[in-house]
Amino acid sequence: MGLVMKVRIPTCHDKPGTTQMAQLTQQADTHTSIILPTVHEVDLFRCFCPVFLHSQMLWELVLLGEPLVVMAPSPSESSETVLALVNCISPLKYFSDFRPYFTIHDSEFKEYTTRTQAPPSVILGVTNPFFAKTLQHWPHIIRIGDLKPAGEIPKQVKVKKLKSLKTLDSKPGVYTSYKPYLNRDEEIIKQLQKGIQQKRPSEAQSVILRRYFLELTQSFIIPLERYVASLMPLQKSISPWKSPPQLRQFLPEEFMKTLEKTGPQLTSGIKGDWIGLYRQFLKSPNFDGWFKTRRKEMTQKLEALHLEALCEEDLLLWIQKHTEVETVDLVLKLKNKLLQADRENLPVKPDTVEKLRTHIDAIILALPEDLQGILLKTGMT
């Protein structure tokens, strides 16, 4: 059709929430290229529109990885709403499972509908009326009517008790007995209501809502980021001749004490029980996934700093003071370090790797010829 679309599929090394734009080539077609930042950018406001009065409560439920069901009239509305919910805690990654369109034929149907165990940490999107009965025991259910086209605003649904949800014909609403930790931000509600009265386009409303969710998530996550950064050992404690130091342990109570001075109140005007929200979050799959990712990044950073410390050493002077056996052991360790840097994609500068290769070659050449032959055969230098 004469249109070039350049799409970059995210990789496992991308940080959640960052958009690595595809590099435009210097060819003549650059002005016709279209860059897609994401393949599932949903119309956030259209999805949240029937429940926007409760959007902050839904943000809490998603943040805490609570079991959540979206009952919708069609697969597209169910899918879009589930994706909008998962998206609302961005740049924090949602680590639990989510099914934009769940049916009775799914293999987990039995597991999710059983009443013998508590519902798992999953967001389900369903359309089959049968689920109104089989998922009645789930703690949080969002029942939405037909999503209106942009410009038409549906009546706002209320929060109702779960026992009042009898069938899928029940009125739209958020069926839960959940008590939010944070007080409702009336400012965002006024802003969105004003937009409705002024017939502001849905895209513009989505931008407002997305920015609100982003600022809320960042206010929540910054104190955690700050505390986790403090678990990193000091650079001066990294010795080239010892294993890299370990990260300090995450201590929930120690973290809670930091909130008094450097808590979310520094960046958010929303009042409420932030401490209670953090306590609950620390038990959730989202915290577990987030912390594992951060710990891996920091451990890799320590490994990279250890490698740089080795490069700064005068290794030829070191081997003069040590035996051949110790020198061979050092060469094997350095080779393993290089393999690890490559395999784990460690954040190491290319010149550091080159420097280490040069060191290894110099050490091998300083050894007797028979050992040189053996060491040159073992792996790459």
Disulfide bonds with the S-S distance in Angstrom:
none
